[in-house]
Amino acid sequence: MVFDVLLPWVRWFVAFHIMSVMAWMAGLFYLPRLFVYHCQVKVGSAESARFKIMERRLLKAIMVPAMCSSLLFGVLLVLTPGSVDWSAGWWHLKLFSVVMMFAFQGFCGRWCREFACDNNQHSEKFYRIANEVPTILMMIIVIMVVVRPF
């Protein structure tokens, strides 16, 4: 098969995928928390400016590259022969949860842009709740990959 060339590299793909996902998750856990704190400061203040810098740097320098490398190594793993049983139900729920994680990243990017323009539309409570979304998705993904319940 054409993808058999990937087999000798599979452990490297797994290692880099895990590292990428860890970095991405760290950002997904922290950015909404920064939004919570950003809601607590006055628009136009020095603290608000500092949060804008922190949020932008976290998103652009850590989260986006980590998300891209997670996707790259995840796709390489999926293309490696024998790594996925396409008929297994766990795989579909895991893939759906990963797509939701990408969507959450997109929402974080939008919220970051809104804060950058001093146009935040959400409350501190909203961001506290949003902060739990990546945790729930991560738990589903890990259980699907490790336990494979169905």
C-alpha positions in Angstrom: 0.0 0.0 0.0 1.2 3.5 -0.7 1.1 4.5 3.0 3.3 1.6 4.2 6.2 4.0 4.0 4.8 5.7 7.2 5.1 2.5 9.3 8.7 3.0 10.4 7.9 6.5 11.6 4.7 5.8 13.5 6.3 6.1 17.0 7.7 9.5 16.1 4.3 10.5 14.8 2.7 9.4 18.1 5.3 11.2 20.2 5.0 14.5 18.3 1.2 14.2 18.2 1.1 13.9 22.0 3.5 16.8 22.5 1.5 19.0 20.1 -1.8 18.1 21.7 -0.4 18.8 25.1 0.7 22.3 24.0 -2.6 22.9 22.3 -4.6 21.8 25.3 -2.6 24.1 27.6 -3.6 27.0 25.4 -7.2 25.9 25.2 -7.3 25.7 29.0 -5.6 29.0 29.6 -7.0 31.4 27.0 -10.6 31.3 28.3 -9.2 31.8 31.8 -7.5 34.9 30.5 -10.8 36.1 29.1 -12.4 35.7 32.6 -9.7 37.9 34.1 -9.9 40.3 31.2 -13.6 40.8 31.9 -12.7 42.0 35.4 -10.6 45.0 34.2 -11.7 48.4 32.8 -11.7 48.8 29.0 -8.8 51.0 27.9 -6.8 50.4 31.1 -3.2 49.3 31.2 -4.3 45.9 32.5 -6.6 45.5 29.5 -3.8 46.2 27.2 -1.6 43.7 28.9 -4.4 41.0 28.6 -4.7 41.8 24.9 -1.0 41.1 24.4 -1.1 37.9 26.5 -4.1 36.6 24.6 -2.8 37.4 21.2 0.6 35.9 21.9 -0.9 32.7 23.4 -3.2 32.3 20.4 -0.7 33.1 17.7 2.5 31.8 19.1 1.4 28.7 20.9 -2.2 27.6 20.1 -2.2 28.0 16.3 1.1 26.2 15.8 0.2 23.5 18.3 -3.2 23.0 16.7 -1.6 22.7 13.2 1.1 20.3 14.3 -1.6 18.2 16.2 -3.5 18.1 12.9 -0.5 17.2 10.9 0.7 14.3 13.1 -2.9 13.1 13.7 -3.4 12.9 9.9 -0.1 11.0 9.5 -1.2 8.6 12.2 -4.6 8.1 10.6 -2.9 7.4 7.2 -0.6 4.8 8.8 -1.9 1.4 7.9 -3.6 -0.5 10.8 -3.9 2.5 13.1 -7.6 3.0 12.7 -10.5 0.5 12.6 -12.8 2.6 10.5 -15.8 0.5 11.5 -15.3 1.1 15.2 -17.8 3.5 16.9 -15.2 5.0 19.2 -13.4 6.4 16.2 -16.4 8.4 15.0 -17.0 10.0 18.4 -13.3 10.8 18.8 -13.2 12.4 15.4 -16.4 14.4 16.2 -14.9 15.6 19.5 -11.7 16.7 17.7 -13.8 18.7 15.2 -15.5 20.3 18.1 -12.1 21.1 19.6 -11.2 22.9 16.3 -14.5 24.8 16.5 -13.7 25.8 20.0 -10.3 27.1 18.9 -12.2 29.2 16.3 -14.5 30.6 18.9 -11.4 31.5 21.0 -9.9 33.3 18.1 -13.1 35.3 17.6 -13.3 36.2 21.3 -9.7 37.2 21.2 -10.4 39.6 18.3 -13.4 41.0 20.1 -11.3 41.8 23.2 -8.6 43.3 21.0 -11.2 45.7 19.6 -12.7 46.4 23.0 -15.9 44.8 21.8 -16.3 41.8 24.2 -19.9 40.6 24.0 -19.8 38.0 26.8 -19.8 38.0 30.6 -17.2 36.6 33.0 -19.6 33.7 33.7 -19.8 32.9 30.1 -16.0 32.5 29.9 -16.0 30.4 33.1 -18.4 28.0 31.5 -16.6 28.1 28.1 -13.4 27.2 30.0 -14.9 23.8 30.7 -15.6 22.8 27.1 -12.0 21.7 26.2 -11.8 19.7 29.4 -15.0 17.8 28.5 -13.9 17.2 24.9 -10.4 16.1 26.0 -11.9 13.6 28.4 -14.1 12.1 25.6 -11.2 11.9 23.2 -8.9 10.2 25.7 -11.5 7.7 26.8 -12.3 6.9 23.1 -8.7 6.4 22.2 -7.6 4.5 25.4 -10.7 2.5 26.5 -12.4 2.2 23.0 -15.8 1.4 24.7 -17.6 0.7 21.5 
